[in-house]
Amino acid sequence: MTAFTDMLRKARTAVLRRGVPADDAEDLVQEAFLRLEGYEREHAVRSKEAFLVSAAVNLSVDRARRAGRAPFDASVFDLENIPSDLAGPDEILSGRARLERLQEGVARLPEKTRRMLIARRIEGLNYRAIADREGSSVSAVEKQVARATLNLMKWMDGW
């Protein structure tokens, strides 16, 4: 039985030299031994020790490659450091101020123009439906919405 324990010790030592932690080295040697057992069922093995050491080293290389491709980074799970997509307080206040400014601009538009603009931009109606509702031509509605949009853009300039 000493030959068997020496063989396992050599495989473990070879894996430890590659920088594998002791607990992981035990697992790798055990897996290598299982592979040796499975291989021996169908093939002749000249040197069980050489096979076991090679298999253990190869398993450690495979494990290192997998770890290199997908390393575990504990900081990924640190919920305090996850960036937020939500607007900050300063952005919220700025947005509210812009909205108030826009409401002032819309309120300054003539009543009929305001109705047409809201029907087009907010309600999503097409020009024909607005023209029918307002008793105007499609061309007149298009011009009123374009002028209102231009006026609001000027009104909001710098905000």
matplotlib code that plots the C-alpha trace (Angstrom):
import matplotlib.pyplot as plt

x = [0.0, 2.9, 3.4, -0.2, 0.2, 3.5, 1.8, -1.0, 1.5, 3.6, 0.5, -0.6, 2.9, 3.0, -0.4, 0.7, 3.8, 1.5, 0.0, -3.2, -4.6, -4.3, -8.0, -8.3, -5.2, -6.9, -10.0, -7.8, -5.9, -9.1, -10.5, -7.3, -7.4, -11.0, -9.9, -7.0, -9.5, -11.8, -9.0, -7.5, -10.8, -10.3, -6.6, -3.3, -1.4, 2.4, 2.9, 0.0, 2.1, 2.9, -0.7, -1.9, 0.5, -0.1, -3.9, -3.7, -1.5, -3.7, -6.8, -5.1, -4.3, -7.9, -9.2, -6.8, -8.0, -11.6, -10.8, -9.0, -12.0, -14.5, -12.8, -14.9, -15.0, -16.7, -17.0, -19.6, -21.9, -21.3, -24.7, -23.5, -21.1, -23.6, -24.1, -27.7, -29.5, -31.9, -31.6, -29.9, -31.6, -30.0, -31.2, -34.7, -34.8, -33.4, -36.0, -38.8, -37.6, -37.5, -41.0, -42.3, -40.7, -42.2, -45.7, -45.3, -44.4, -47.4, -49.7, -48.5, -49.5, -52.9, -55.7, -56.3, -52.6, -52.2, -55.0, -53.5, -50.0, -51.3, -53.5, -50.4, -47.6, -49.4, -52.5, -50.7, -53.4, -52.6, -53.0, -56.2, -57.9, -56.9, -58.0, -61.4, -61.7, -60.7, -62.5, -59.3, -57.3, -54.5, -52.0, -53.1, -52.7, -49.3, -48.2, -49.7, -48.0, -44.6, -44.8, -45.8, -42.9, -40.5, -41.7, -41.4, -37.8, -36.9, -38.7, -36.7, -33.4, -30.8, -32.8]
y = [0.0, 2.4, 2.4, 3.6, 6.4, 7.5, 7.7, 9.9, 12.0, 12.7, 13.7, 16.0, 17.5, 18.1, 20.0, 22.0, 23.2, 24.7, 26.9, 25.0, 25.3, 22.2, 21.5, 21.8, 19.6, 16.8, 17.1, 17.2, 14.1, 12.2, 13.2, 12.1, 8.8, 8.2, 9.0, 6.4, 3.8, 4.5, 4.5, 1.2, -0.6, -0.3, 0.3, -0.9, 1.6, 1.4, 3.6, 4.3, 7.0, 8.9, 8.7, 9.9, 12.8, 13.9, 13.7, 15.7, 18.4, 18.6, 19.0, 21.8, 23.5, 23.1, 24.6, 27.6, 28.2, 28.2, 30.5, 32.8, 33.0, 33.6, 34.8, 35.2, 38.9, 39.4, 43.2, 42.3, 41.3, 44.4, 46.0, 49.4, 49.8, 49.0, 52.2, 53.4, 54.3, 56.5, 60.3, 62.0, 64.8, 67.5, 66.0, 65.6, 69.3, 70.4, 68.3, 69.8, 73.3, 72.5, 71.1, 74.2, 76.4, 74.3, 74.6, 78.4, 78.4, 76.2, 78.4, 81.5, 79.9, 81.0, 78.6, 77.1, 76.6, 75.0, 72.6, 71.6, 71.1, 69.0, 66.9, 66.2, 65.8, 64.5, 62.7, 61.5, 62.4, 62.8, 66.1, 65.1, 64.2, 67.5, 69.4, 67.7, 68.4, 72.1, 72.8, 73.7, 72.5, 69.9, 72.5, 75.1, 72.5, 71.5, 75.2, 75.9, 72.9, 73.8, 77.4, 76.3, 73.9, 76.5, 79.0, 76.5, 75.6, 79.3, 79.7, 76.7, 77.8, 77.8, 75.6]
z = [0.0, 0.4, -3.4, -3.8, -1.1, -2.6, -6.0, -4.6, -2.7, -5.9, -7.8, -4.9, -4.7, -8.5, -8.3, -5.2, -7.1, -9.7, -7.0, -6.4, -2.8, -0.7, -0.5, -4.3, -4.8, -2.9, -5.2, -8.3, -7.3, -6.5, -9.9, -11.6, -9.8, -11.0, -14.6, -14.2, -13.0, -15.9, -18.4, -17.1, -17.8, -21.5, -22.0, -20.6, -18.5, -18.4, -15.4, -13.1, -11.3, -14.5, -15.7, -12.3, -12.1, -15.7, -15.2, -12.0, -13.6, -16.7, -14.5, -12.6, -16.0, -17.1, -13.8, -14.1, -17.7, -16.6, -13.8, -16.2, -18.5, -15.8, -12.7, -9.6, -8.6, -5.3, -6.0, -8.6, -5.8, -3.7, -4.0, -2.6, -5.6, -8.4, -10.5, -10.6, -13.8, -11.8, -12.0, -9.2, -7.1, -9.2, -12.4, -11.0, -10.0, -13.3, -15.2, -13.1, -13.8, -17.6, -17.5, -15.7, -18.3, -21.1, -19.5, -19.4, -23.0, -24.0, -21.9, -23.9, -27.2, -28.8, -27.7, -31.1, -31.7, -28.3, -28.9, -32.3, -30.8, -27.9, -30.2, -32.4, -29.9, -26.8, -28.2, -31.3, -33.7, -37.4, -39.2, -41.0, -37.7, -36.1, -39.1, -39.0, -35.3, -35.6, -38.8, -40.6, -43.6, -43.1, -44.4, -41.8, -39.0, -40.2, -40.2, -36.8, -35.2, -36.9, -35.7, -32.2, -32.1, -33.4, -30.8, -28.0, -29.1, -29.0, -25.6, -24.2, -25.7, -22.9, -20.6]

ax = plt.figure().add_subplot(projection="3d")
ax.plot(x, y, z, "-o")
ax.set_aspect("equal")
plt.show()
